[in-house]
Amino acid sequence: MGTSSSFTGPEKNPLLPDDFDDNSWQNAKTEFGKFLNSTGGNTSRLFGKFVKASGGHASLANSATGGKAGFIGLVDLFNHINTVGLLQTLSNFRISSEGKSLVEIISELAGQISPKGSTKEESVARQATLDTMSSFYMVVEESGLGIEQLDSISGEVFDDLLCEYFVNYITGLLLKDLGYGVEKFVDDPSRLAAKEQDLRDFVDAKIYVLLKNSELNQEPRSIVNQVFNATMEIVGGNYE
């Protein structure tokens, strides 16, 4: 899992859309404050209110243009590696490995498949993709295999990386919309980090089995809408 904090956005420059529903977003922000202060808020209700404020799971999934682009990029990349190996994948992506460290190579791959980040949602998706690729780098490094030898990604690692991507993305969306001005709730960085991890753990627990059963290692464009709808629905819960 990524470790960088997502509590960003200055209080005087809110990141919420101009046309948001005041009541629904106020309910979500109130729940967020309770969650941070441990005064009755909980992760399930918080995500439910966030999804409702976002227009419901279908609307949230439909608007995930950057999120879907990141998902497609990651699945395409991992499928490519499983088909032709990492070395040939680099060639197909027009990336030379000569004289480069593993970090440099993975960084170039990450740059090619990550959304551009031109909108708020795309910036969340871009960071989610980069963080997932950072974990992929760790997988490759810990395998002890060279670029020439790495010719497949196990099904378990494949699922773990895609699950992490969704955790990065969904948690990032919530924190981008609700996390500005967070200092008025909590001024201890370690406590903020612990609260963010609570959010990540909730999403991970909700979606892992769903994603494991979704057969993600197929042509991503044929499943992306279904996967995003199902994921947002299960995270949002009964928010009606």
C-alpha positions as CSV (number, residue, x, y, z in Angstrom):
1,M,0.0,0.0,0.0
2,G,1.1,3.6,-0.6
3,T,2.3,5.6,2.4
4,S,2.0,9.2,1.2
5,S,-0.7,11.2,2.8
6,S,-3.7,12.3,0.7
7,F,-5.1,14.9,3.1
8,T,-4.5,17.8,0.7
9,G,-6.2,20.9,-0.5
10,P,-6.1,24.3,1.2
11,E,-9.2,25.3,3.2
12,K,-9.6,28.6,1.2
13,N,-9.5,26.7,-2.1
14,P,-12.1,23.9,-1.8
15,L,-11.8,21.0,-4.2
16,L,-15.5,20.2,-4.3
17,P,-17.3,20.7,-7.6
18,D,-19.2,24.0,-8.1
19,D,-22.6,22.2,-8.5
20,F,-22.5,19.9,-5.4
21,D,-25.6,19.2,-3.3
22,D,-25.2,21.3,-0.2
23,N,-27.1,19.0,2.1
24,S,-25.5,15.7,1.0
25,W,-22.0,17.1,1.0
26,Q,-22.6,18.8,4.4
27,N,-23.7,15.4,5.8
28,A,-20.6,13.8,4.4
29,K,-18.3,16.5,5.8
30,T,-19.9,16.2,9.2
31,E,-19.4,12.5,9.2
32,F,-15.8,13.0,8.1
33,G,-15.3,15.3,11.1
34,K,-16.8,12.8,13.5
35,F,-14.6,10.1,12.0
36,L,-11.4,12.1,12.5
37,N,-12.3,13.1,16.0
38,S,-13.5,9.6,16.9
39,T,-16.8,11.1,18.1
40,G,-19.3,8.7,16.5
41,G,-18.3,8.6,12.9
42,N,-17.4,5.4,11.2
43,T,-15.9,4.4,7.9
44,S,-18.9,2.5,6.5
45,R,-21.3,5.4,7.1
46,L,-18.6,7.9,5.9
47,F,-18.1,6.2,2.6
48,G,-21.9,5.7,2.2
49,K,-22.5,9.4,2.6
50,F,-19.6,10.3,0.3
51,V,-21.0,8.0,-2.4
52,K,-24.5,9.5,-1.9
53,A,-23.2,13.1,-2.1
54,S,-21.4,12.1,-5.3
55,G,-24.7,11.2,-6.9
56,G,-24.7,7.5,-6.1
57,H,-22.5,4.7,-7.1
58,A,-23.5,4.7,-10.8
59,S,-22.8,8.4,-11.1
60,L,-19.4,8.1,-9.3
61,A,-18.4,5.2,-11.5
62,N,-19.5,6.9,-14.7
63,S,-17.5,10.0,-13.8
64,A,-14.3,8.0,-13.1
65,T,-12.7,8.7,-16.5
66,G,-9.2,9.0,-15.1
67,G,-9.8,6.0,-12.8
68,K,-10.8,3.8,-15.7
69,A,-7.8,5.0,-17.7
70,G,-5.5,4.1,-14.9
71,F,-7.1,0.7,-14.5
72,I,-6.9,-0.1,-18.2
73,G,-3.3,1.0,-18.4
74,L,-2.3,-1.2,-15.5
75,V,-4.2,-4.3,-16.7
76,D,-2.9,-3.8,-20.2
77,L,0.7,-3.6,-18.9
78,F,0.4,-6.7,-16.6
79,N,-1.3,-8.7,-19.3
80,H,1.4,-7.7,-21.7
81,I,4.1,-8.9,-19.3
82,N,2.3,-12.2,-18.8
83,T,2.2,-12.7,-22.6
84,V,5.6,-11.6,-23.8
85,G,7.7,-10.9,-20.6
86,L,9.0,-7.7,-19.2
87,L,11.9,-7.2,-21.6
88,Q,9.7,-7.5,-24.7
89,T,7.1,-5.3,-23.1
90,L,9.7,-2.5,-22.6
91,S,10.5,-2.8,-26.3
92,N,6.9,-2.6,-27.3
93,F,6.5,0.5,-25.1
94,R,9.6,1.9,-26.8
95,I,11.5,2.0,-23.5
96,S,15.2,1.1,-23.6
97,S,16.6,-0.6,-20.5
98,E,20.2,-0.1,-21.5
99,G,22.2,1.7,-18.7
100,K,19.1,2.3,-16.7
101,S,18.2,1.2,-13.2
102,L,15.1,-0.7,-12.4
103,V,13.6,2.4,-10.8
104,E,14.1,4.4,-13.9
105,I,12.6,1.7,-16.1
106,I,9.5,1.3,-13.9
107,S,9.1,5.1,-13.7
108,E,9.1,5.3,-17.5
109,L,6.4,2.6,-17.7
110,A,4.4,4.4,-15.0
111,G,4.6,7.7,-16.9
112,Q,3.3,6.1,-20.0
113,I,0.2,4.4,-18.5
114,S,-0.8,7.0,-15.9
115,P,-3.6,9.5,-16.6
116,K,-2.4,13.0,-17.3
117,G,-4.0,14.6,-14.2
118,S,-5.6,17.6,-15.9
119,T,-8.7,17.4,-13.7
120,K,-9.2,16.8,-10.0
121,E,-10.4,13.2,-10.6
122,E,-7.6,12.5,-13.1
123,S,-5.0,13.8,-10.6
124,V,-6.3,11.3,-8.0
125,A,-6.2,8.5,-10.6
126,R,-2.7,9.5,-11.7
127,Q,-1.4,9.3,-8.1
128,A,-3.2,6.0,-7.6
129,T,-1.5,4.6,-10.7
130,L,2.0,5.9,-9.7
131,D,1.6,4.4,-6.2
132,T,0.5,1.1,-7.6
133,M,3.5,1.1,-10.0
134,S,5.7,1.8,-7.0
135,S,4.4,-1.4,-5.4
136,F,5.0,-3.2,-8.7
137,Y,8.6,-2.1,-8.6
138,M,8.9,-3.6,-5.1
139,V,7.5,-6.9,-6.4
140,V,10.0,-7.0,-9.2
141,E,12.9,-6.1,-7.0
142,E,12.0,-8.6,-4.3
143,S,11.6,-11.4,-6.9
144,G,15.4,-11.2,-7.5
145,L,14.8,-11.7,-11.2
146,G,16.4,-9.6,-13.8
147,I,14.5,-7.8,-16.5
148,E,15.3,-10.6,-18.9
149,Q,14.0,-13.3,-16.6
150,L,10.7,-11.7,-15.4
151,D,8.2,-13.2,-17.8
152,S,5.0,-13.4,-15.7
153,I,3.1,-12.0,-12.8
154,S,1.3,-14.5,-10.6
155,G,-2.5,-14.3,-10.3
156,E,-2.3,-13.4,-6.6
157,V,0.1,-10.5,-7.2
158,F,-2.0,-9.4,-10.2
159,D,-5.1,-9.2,-8.0
160,D,-3.2,-7.6,-5.1
161,L,-1.9,-4.8,-7.3
162,L,-5.3,-4.1,-8.9
163,C,-6.9,-4.1,-5.4
164,E,-4.3,-1.7,-4.2
165,Y,-5.1,0.6,-7.2
166,F,-8.7,0.7,-6.3
167,V,-7.8,1.4,-2.6
168,N,-5.5,4.2,-3.7
169,Y,-8.1,5.7,-6.1
170,I,-11.3,5.4,-3.9
171,T,-9.6,6.6,-0.8
172,G,-7.9,9.4,-2.7
173,L,-11.3,10.6,-4.1
174,L,-12.8,10.9,-0.7
175,L,-9.8,12.7,0.8
176,K,-9.6,15.1,-2.2
177,D,-13.2,16.1,-1.7
178,L,-13.4,16.1,2.1
179,G,-9.9,16.4,3.3
180,Y,-9.3,20.2,2.8
181,G,-9.1,22.1,6.1
182,V,-8.4,18.9,7.9
183,E,-6.1,20.7,10.4
184,K,-9.2,22.0,12.2
185,F,-10.1,18.5,13.2
186,V,-6.7,16.8,13.8
187,D,-3.3,18.5,14.2
188,D,-1.2,15.3,14.8
189,P,0.3,14.0,11.6
190,S,0.7,10.5,13.0
191,R,-3.0,10.4,13.9
192,L,-3.9,11.6,10.4
193,A,-1.9,8.8,8.9
194,A,-3.6,6.3,11.2
195,K,-7.0,7.6,10.1
196,E,-6.1,7.4,6.5
197,Q,-5.0,3.8,7.0
198,D,-8.4,3.1,8.6
199,L,-10.0,4.4,5.4
200,R,-7.7,2.3,3.2
201,D,-8.3,-0.8,5.3
202,F,-12.1,-0.4,5.0
203,V,-12.0,-0.1,1.2
204,D,-9.5,-3.1,0.9
205,A,-11.8,-5.3,3.1
206,K,-14.8,-4.3,1.0
207,I,-13.5,-4.9,-2.5
208,Y,-10.8,-7.6,-2.2
209,V,-13.1,-10.6,-2.6
210,L,-15.1,-8.8,-5.3
211,L,-12.0,-8.1,-7.4
212,K,-10.6,-11.6,-6.8
213,N,-13.8,-13.0,-8.4
214,S,-13.8,-10.6,-11.3
215,E,-11.1,-12.3,-13.4
216,L,-9.3,-9.1,-14.0
217,N,-6.6,-10.5,-16.2
218,Q,-8.6,-10.2,-19.4
219,E,-9.2,-7.4,-21.9
220,P,-9.8,-4.5,-19.5
221,R,-12.0,-2.4,-21.8
222,S,-14.6,-5.2,-21.8
223,I,-14.9,-5.2,-18.0
224,V,-14.0,-1.8,-16.8
225,N,-17.5,-0.3,-16.5
226,Q,-18.8,-3.4,-14.7
227,V,-15.9,-3.5,-12.3
228,F,-16.1,0.2,-11.4
229,N,-19.9,0.0,-10.9
230,A,-19.6,-3.0,-8.7
231,T,-16.7,-1.5,-6.7
232,M,-18.4,1.8,-6.0
233,E,-21.7,0.1,-5.1
234,I,-20.1,-2.2,-2.5
235,V,-18.0,0.6,-1.0
236,G,-21.0,2.9,-0.8
237,G,-23.3,0.3,0.8
238,N,-26.9,1.2,1.6
239,Y,-26.7,5.0,1.2
240,E,-30.2,5.6,0.0
